Amino acid sequence: MKPLMRYHGAKWKLAPWIISHFPEHHCYVEPFGGSAAVLLNKPMAAREVYNDLNFEVFTLFNVIRDEKMRTELLRLLAMTPYSRIEFDFAKDVPAMHVNRSSNSGYRCGDESAVMIAHALLVRAQMGFGSAGATRGNTGFRLDTARNGTSLQALWNDLPENVLSVCGRLKNVIIENARATQVMQQHDREDTLIYLDPPYLHDTRQTNNAYAHEMSEREHEFLLELMKKSKSMMIISGYDNDLYNDMLQGWAKSTRQTAASSQNGSATRNEVLWISPNCEQRQINLFGSDV
């Protein structure tokens, strides 16, 4: 499936490799859903849960799944030119359409939801780098020196990409909550939870690329919760001492990947830490010869 949007830390290129490590499962949960790159490319499970604390991303997926709102979003996308003015305007749209309630979090009506979803896609696709969708500091993306498919052509293909996603999301529960809360709600032995949290700050150069960053202490709390879980757990990240120390006894799988940096692209080691529950699940299903 083609990427729905450019998103910081998205796993579109790595998705097949990540999915190849997934054990059999009844329920699939992504607490840090982001662009849903892995979920959209994996075989459908009986139960699936997408979650992201970013209200704008949550809104986008709700709009895509709703036929009436999706139709209006597609109409707006078809009418929107690839332009700097549209990109600059999209930066201010969420503040104009979101109401903040101390009791129920963020809220918006259908019309505002469509505007938020549209603005998110504009920022994601027209912003330089991958931080436009996550509210990172980025400028307008030009392509006069680019070979191959133009950025305008890629933008014009976006409505088709949206349509390809909506069918896959039909039976997915879409949440807007803290990752740890969602993990605890679905903690069962036949649940697979794939986590792709913001990278640890000391493993990357930019520390403000995500709408909701995580401190090292929050990473520690997350890892402790994972270790106590009954679910099968797989977490992504760049290789680091904290994860290696706290997840001793977990299997590791490593793959080199290209990552953007201040000096251009760089090669990094993307790691999957795989809980013992994953292997045990396979043994229980297929016997000790697996």
C-alpha positions in Angstrom: 0.0 0.0 0.0 1.3 3.5 -0.9 2.1 5.8 2.1 -0.8 7.9 3.2 1.5 10.7 4.3 5.0 11.6 5.1 5.5 11.3 8.9 8.4 11.6 11.2 9.7 8.1 12.1 7.2 6.4 9.9 8.0 2.8 9.0 6.7 2.5 5.4 9.9 1.1 4.0 10.6 -1.1 7.1 7.0 -2.4 7.4 7.6 -5.7 5.6 10.7 -6.5 7.7 8.8 -5.6 10.9 5.7 -7.6 10.0 7.9 -10.6 9.2 8.6 -10.9 13.0 4.9 -10.9 14.0 3.7 -14.1 15.7 0.1 -15.3 15.3 -2.3 -13.1 17.2 -6.0 -12.5 17.7 -5.8 -8.8 18.6 -3.3 -6.3 17.2 -2.6 -3.0 19.0 -0.5 0.0 17.9 -0.3 2.4 20.9 1.9 4.9 18.9 0.0 4.6 15.6 1.4 7.6 13.8 0.9 7.2 10.0 -0.2 3.5 10.6 2.4 2.4 8.2 2.7 -1.1 9.8 -1.0 -1.6 10.5 -2.0 -0.7 6.9 0.5 -3.2 5.4 -0.1 -6.2 7.8 -2.6 -8.9 7.3 -5.9 -8.1 9.0 -6.4 -9.5 12.5 -9.7 -10.4 14.1 -9.4 -7.3 16.4 -7.2 -4.2 15.7 -6.7 -1.0 17.6 -5.0 2.1 16.4 -4.1 4.8 18.9 -2.2 8.1 18.8 -2.1 10.9 21.4 -1.8 13.4 18.5 -5.4 14.7 18.1 -4.8 15.8 14.5 -3.6 12.4 13.4 -6.5 10.7 15.3 -8.9 13.1 13.5 -7.5 12.3 10.1 -8.1 8.5 10.5 -11.6 9.1 11.8 -12.4 11.4 8.8 -11.0 8.8 6.3 -13.2 6.1 7.8 -16.4 8.1 7.8 -18.0 8.2 4.3 -19.5 11.6 4.5 -16.4 13.3 5.9 -14.1 11.4 3.6 -16.1 12.6 0.5 -15.6 16.2 1.6 -11.9 15.6 2.3 -11.4 14.2 -1.1 -13.2 17.2 -2.6 -11.0 19.6 -0.8 -7.8 17.7 -1.8 -8.8 17.8 -5.4 -9.3 21.5 -5.3 -6.1 22.3 -3.4 -3.1 23.3 -5.5 0.5 22.5 -4.4 1.5 25.9 -3.1 3.3 27.7 -0.4 0.2 29.7 0.5 -1.7 26.5 1.2 1.2 25.2 3.3 1.5 28.3 5.4 -2.3 28.5 6.0 -2.4 24.9 7.0 -0.1 25.6 10.0 -2.9 27.7 11.7 -5.9 25.6 10.9 -5.9 23.3 14.0 -6.0 26.2 16.4 -9.0 27.6 14.6 -11.1 24.4 14.7 -10.2 22.6 17.9 -12.0 23.2 21.2 -10.2 22.3 24.4 -12.3 20.8 27.2 -10.6 20.0 30.6 -13.0 17.1 31.1 -13.0 15.4 27.7 -9.8 16.5 26.0 -10.0 17.9 22.4 -13.3 18.1 20.5 -14.4 19.3 17.1 -17.5 18.9 14.8 -17.5 17.1 11.5 -16.7 20.2 9.4 -13.8 21.2 11.6 -12.6 17.6 11.6 -12.4 17.6 7.8 -10.5 20.9 7.9 -8.0 19.5 10.4 -7.5 16.4 8.4 -7.0 18.4 5.2 -4.5 20.7 6.9 -2.5 17.8 8.3 -2.1 16.2 4.8 -1.1 19.6 3.4 1.6 20.0 6.0 2.8 16.4 5.7 3.1 16.4 1.9 4.2 20.0 1.3 6.6 20.4 4.2 10.3 19.8 3.8 11.5 16.7 5.6 9.1 14.6 7.6 8.2 16.8 10.5 5.3 18.7 8.9 2.7 16.3 10.1 4.0 16.2 13.7 4.2 20.0 14.1 8.0 20.1 13.7 9.6 23.3 12.4 9.8 22.9 8.7 9.5 25.0 5.5 7.8 24.5 2.1 9.1 21.7 0.0 10.3 22.6 -3.5 11.3 20.2 -6.2 12.8 22.2 -9.1 16.0 20.3 -8.9 14.3 16.9 -8.3 14.4 14.1 -10.9 11.6 11.7 -11.4 8.0 12.2 -10.3 7.2 15.8 -9.4 5.9 16.8 -6.0 2.8 18.2 -7.7 2.1 14.8 -9.3 2.6 13.1 -5.9 0.1 15.5 -4.4 -2.4 14.9 -7.1 -2.2 11.1 -6.3 -3.1 11.7 -2.7 -6.9 11.2 -3.1 -6.3 7.8 -4.5 -4.1 6.9 -1.6 -6.8 8.0 0.8 -9.3 5.8 -0.9 -7.0 2.8 -0.7 -6.6 3.3 3.1 -10.3 3.6 4.0 -11.2 0.0 3.3 -8.4 -1.3 5.5 -9.5 0.9 8.4 -13.1 -0.2 8.3 -12.9 -2.6 11.3 -10.1 -0.8 13.2 -10.8 0.8 16.6 -9.3 4.3 16.5 -8.3 5.8 19.9 -6.9 9.1 21.1 -5.3 8.2 24.5 -2.1 7.7 26.3 -0.2 4.6 25.0 0.1 3.0 28.4 -3.6 3.3 28.9 -4.4 1.5 25.6 -1.8 -1.2 26.3 -3.4 -2.0 29.7 -6.9 -2.1 28.2 -6.0 -4.8 25.7 -3.5 -6.8 27.7 -4.2 -10.5 26.9 -2.0 -13.4 25.9 -3.4 -13.5 22.4 -2.7 -9.8 21.8 0.2 -8.5 19.8 1.3 -5.0 20.7 3.7 -3.2 18.4 5.2 -0.1 19.8 7.0 2.6 17.8 7.5 5.4 20.4 9.4 8.6 19.7 13.1 7.8 19.6 15.2 8.4 22.7 16.6 11.9 22.6 20.2 10.8 22.9 19.8 8.6 19.7 18.8 11.5 17.4 19.7 15.0 16.6 16.3 16.7 16.7 14.4 16.6 19.9 11.3 18.5 19.0 10.0 16.7 15.9 7.0 15.0 17.5 3.9 16.7 18.8 4.2 14.6 22.0 7.8 13.9 22.9 8.9 11.4 25.6 11.5 11.8 28.3 13.9 9.1 29.3 11.9 8.5 32.4 8.7 8.0 30.4 10.6 5.5 28.2 11.7 3.6 31.4 8.0 3.5 32.6 6.9 2.2 29.2 9.6 -0.6 29.3 8.6 -1.6 32.8 5.0 -1.9 31.8 6.0 -4.0 28.7 8.0 -6.4 30.9 5.0 -7.0 33.1 2.5 -7.5 30.3 0.8 -10.7 29.3 0.7 -9.6 25.7 3.2 -10.3 23.0 5.4 -7.2 22.7 7.6 -5.8 19.9 9.2 -2.4 20.1 11.2 -0.4 17.6 14.0 2.0 18.2 17.6 2.9 17.4 20.0 0.7 19.3 20.6 2.1 22.8 21.8 1.0 26.3 18.5 1.8 28.1 16.5 -0.7 26.0 19.3 -3.3 26.0 19.7 -3.1 29.8 16.0 -3.1 30.6 14.9 -5.7 28.0 17.6 -8.3 28.8 16.4 -11.7 27.7 14.4 -10.3 24.8 15.3 -11.3 21.2 16.8 -8.6 19.0 16.7 -8.1 15.3 18.7 -5.4 13.6 18.5 -3.8 10.2 20.4 -0.9 8.7 18.3 2.0 7.5 18.8 5.4 6.0 17.9 8.3 8.4 17.9 12.0 7.8 20.4 14.2 9.6 21.6 17.7 9.7 24.4 16.7 7.2 22.1 14.8 4.9 21.3 11.1 5.1 23.0 8.7 7.5 22.9 5.0 8.1 21.5 3.9 11.4 20.7 0.5 13.0 17.0 0.1 13.5 16.3 -2.5 16.2 13.3 -4.6 17.1 13.2 -5.9 20.7 10.9 -8.9 20.8 9.4 -10.2 24.1 9.8 -13.8 25.2 5.9 -14.0 25.0 6.2 -13.9 21.2 8.3 -17.1 21.0 6.2 -18.8 23.7 3.0 -18.1 21.7 4.5 -19.8 18.6 5.5 -22.8 20.7 2.1 -23.1 22.3 0.4 -22.9 18.9 2.7 -25.1 16.8 4.7 -27.2 19.2 8.3 -27.1 20.4 9.7 -27.8 16.9 8.9 -24.3 15.7 
